Amino acid sequence: MKRSYHQFCGVARALDLVGERWTLLIARDLLLGPRRYGDLLAGLPGITTNLLALRLKELRANGLVQRTEQRGVVGYELTALGRELEPILMALGRFGFHFMQGPKKDDKLDVGWALLSSKRRYTGAAEATIELVFGERHFQVRARKDYVDVKEGTPWEAEARVFVSPEAFRGILYGGESSDEHEKSGRLRIEGSRDAWQRYQAAFGMRVGKHGAKQRGSLERER
């Protein structure tokens, strides 16, 4: 039987729903879009398949997650109510950042988590839709004046596509490294609007390159 704090308090009631171990991390990963069961399992090292199934069952029962099916493939996504967890997760990430001096030896790194955490840096100063390609993984960031959305996959029409390694991107995002230098060394390549890429960097507090707003090639969709 699921435990409860039995307190008539919004905090306690919220913890009754999402306070169990792994629950909020499942919600964090689903902020990036629908996930198949196997993808969730692979992205949460340490969780057992039975526990993941139980947590998803609880989230569905509470109306926070729903099953999806596309071309016969079953997945899971946040409901509108579940997406209300986003500011809570962002606030937890901001608090947890005070205690992060660097990854430990056995810590898993995921570029999707870095992109989600980058939302806290958004200044709201630009509009741009950027696709970031990390090997076989594609993410899109759609920034608007009042909100920024991050999704894994290609749900939108991007103004620019940036091919970059996760290590180089983390250096640009968090280490103050220049994308120009990574581009010169071949660790970064831009297709489409260079101006959109620069607007994106400026809006997230990154070091903007000096190459100007020239266009480099056409942005052909890979469908």
C-alpha positions in Angstrom: 0.0 0.0 0.0 1.3 3.4 -0.9 2.5 5.5 2.0 1.0 8.9 2.8 2.0 11.7 5.2 -1.7 12.1 6.2 -1.3 15.9 6.4 -3.8 18.4 5.1 -1.0 20.5 3.4 -0.2 21.1 -0.2 3.4 20.2 0.2 2.6 16.9 2.0 0.0 16.1 -0.6 2.4 16.8 -3.5 5.0 14.5 -1.8 2.3 11.8 -1.5 2.1 11.9 -5.3 5.7 12.5 -6.4 7.9 12.1 -3.3 8.8 8.4 -3.9 12.3 7.7 -5.2 12.8 8.0 -9.0 9.4 9.6 -9.6 10.6 13.2 -10.2 13.5 11.9 -12.3 11.1 10.1 -14.5 9.1 13.3 -14.9 12.4 15.2 -15.6 13.2 12.9 -18.5 9.6 13.1 -19.8 9.9 16.9 -20.0 12.1 16.2 -23.1 9.1 14.5 -24.8 7.5 11.1 -25.0 9.8 8.1 -24.0 9.6 4.4 -24.7 9.8 2.2 -21.6 13.2 0.9 -22.7 14.6 4.5 -23.2 13.4 5.4 -19.7 15.0 2.3 -18.2 18.3 3.0 -20.0 18.4 6.6 -19.0 17.9 5.9 -15.3 20.8 3.7 -14.2 20.1 2.0 -10.9 16.3 1.7 -11.3 14.9 -1.8 -11.8 12.4 -2.7 -14.4 9.8 -3.6 -11.8 10.2 -0.3 -10.0 10.0 1.7 -13.2 6.8 -0.1 -14.1 5.4 0.6 -10.6 6.3 4.3 -10.8 4.8 4.7 -14.2 1.7 2.9 -13.0 1.4 5.4 -10.1 2.0 8.4 -12.3 -0.7 7.3 -14.7 -3.1 6.6 -11.8 -2.6 10.1 -10.5 -3.1 11.6 -14.0 0.5 12.9 -14.4 1.6 10.5 -17.2 -0.3 8.9 -20.1 0.6 6.1 -22.5 1.1 7.0 -26.2 1.3 4.8 -29.2 2.8 5.7 -32.5 3.2 3.2 -35.3 2.7 0.4 -32.9 5.3 1.6 -30.5 4.1 2.3 -26.9 5.6 5.2 -25.0 4.8 7.5 -22.1 4.4 11.3 -21.9 3.5 13.9 -19.3 -0.1 15.1 -19.2 -1.0 18.8 -18.9 -1.1 18.2 -15.2 2.2 16.4 -15.2 3.8 19.3 -17.1 3.0 21.5 -14.1 5.9 19.8 -12.4 8.3 21.7 -14.7 8.8 24.8 -12.5 9.2 22.5 -9.4 11.9 20.5 -11.2 13.7 23.7 -12.4 13.6 25.1 -8.8 15.0 21.8 -7.4 17.8 21.9 -10.1 18.6 25.4 -9.1 18.9 24.5 -5.4 20.9 21.3 -6.2 23.4 23.3 -8.3 24.8 24.8 -5.0 26.0 21.3 -4.1 27.5 20.3 -7.5 31.3 20.9 -7.7 31.7 18.5 -10.6 30.7 15.0 -11.7 31.8 12.1 -9.6 33.6 9.1 -11.0 30.4 7.0 -11.3 28.0 9.9 -12.2 26.1 9.5 -15.5 26.1 12.5 -17.8 23.4 13.2 -20.3 23.2 16.2 -22.6 19.4 16.2 -22.4 19.7 17.0 -18.7 22.2 19.8 -19.5 19.7 21.3 -22.0 16.9 21.2 -19.4 19.1 22.9 -16.8 20.0 25.5 -19.4 16.4 26.7 -19.4 17.2 28.4 -16.0 19.7 30.6 -17.8 17.3 31.9 -20.4 17.0 35.7 -20.5 13.9 35.9 -22.7 15.8 38.3 -25.0 15.6 36.4 -28.3 13.4 34.2 -30.5 15.1 31.3 -32.2 14.6 27.6 -33.0 17.8 25.6 -33.0 18.5 22.0 -33.6 21.5 20.5 -31.7 22.8 17.2 -33.1 24.9 15.1 -30.8 25.8 12.0 -32.9 22.5 10.1 -33.3 20.6 12.2 -30.8 18.8 15.3 -32.0 17.4 18.0 -29.7 15.5 21.2 -30.5 15.4 24.3 -28.5 12.6 26.7 -29.3 13.0 30.1 -27.5 10.3 32.7 -27.3 10.1 35.9 -25.4 8.2 34.4 -22.5 9.2 30.7 -22.6 11.7 28.3 -23.9 11.0 24.6 -24.8 13.4 21.8 -25.2 12.5 18.5 -26.9 14.4 15.5 -28.0 13.6 14.8 -31.7 12.6 17.2 -34.4 9.1 18.5 -33.7 9.6 22.0 -35.1 11.2 23.7 -38.2 14.6 24.8 -37.1 16.4 27.9 -38.3 19.8 26.4 -37.8 21.2 22.9 -37.1 24.4 22.7 -35.1 26.5 19.5 -35.1 28.6 19.4 -31.9 30.0 16.9 -29.4 28.4 16.8 -25.9 31.8 17.7 -24.4 32.3 20.8 -26.7 28.7 21.9 -26.0 29.1 21.7 -22.2 32.2 23.8 -22.6 30.3 26.4 -24.6 27.3 26.4 -22.2 29.0 26.3 -18.9 32.8 26.9 -19.4 32.7 30.1 -21.3 34.4 28.5 -24.3 34.0 30.1 -27.8 32.0 28.2 -30.4 34.3 29.8 -33.0 37.2 27.9 -31.6 35.3 24.6 -31.6 34.2 25.4 -35.2 37.7 26.0 -36.3 38.9 22.7 -34.8 36.0 20.8 -36.4 34.2 19.9 -33.2 31.3 22.1 -34.2 29.5 22.7 -37.6 26.6 25.0 -38.4 24.0 24.6 -41.1 21.4 27.3 -41.7 21.2 30.6 -40.0 24.3 31.7 -38.2 22.3 34.7 -36.9 19.8 32.3 -35.2 22.7 30.4 -33.6 24.1 33.6 -32.2 20.7 34.8 -30.9 20.4 31.4 -29.1 23.9 31.8 -27.5 23.2 35.3 -26.4 19.8 34.4 -24.9 21.4 31.7 -22.8 24.4 33.7 -21.6 26.9 31.9 -23.8 30.0 33.5 -25.3 28.9 34.7 -28.7 31.3 34.2 -31.6 32.6 37.0 -33.9 31.8 35.4 -37.3 28.8 37.7 -37.9 25.4 36.8 -39.2 26.3 35.1 -42.4 24.4 32.2 -43.7 26.2 28.9 -44.2 24.4 26.5 -46.5 20.8 25.5 -46.5 19.1 23.7 -43.7 17.7 20.5 -45.3 15.5 18.5 -43.1 16.4 14.9 -42.3 13.1 13.1 -42.2 
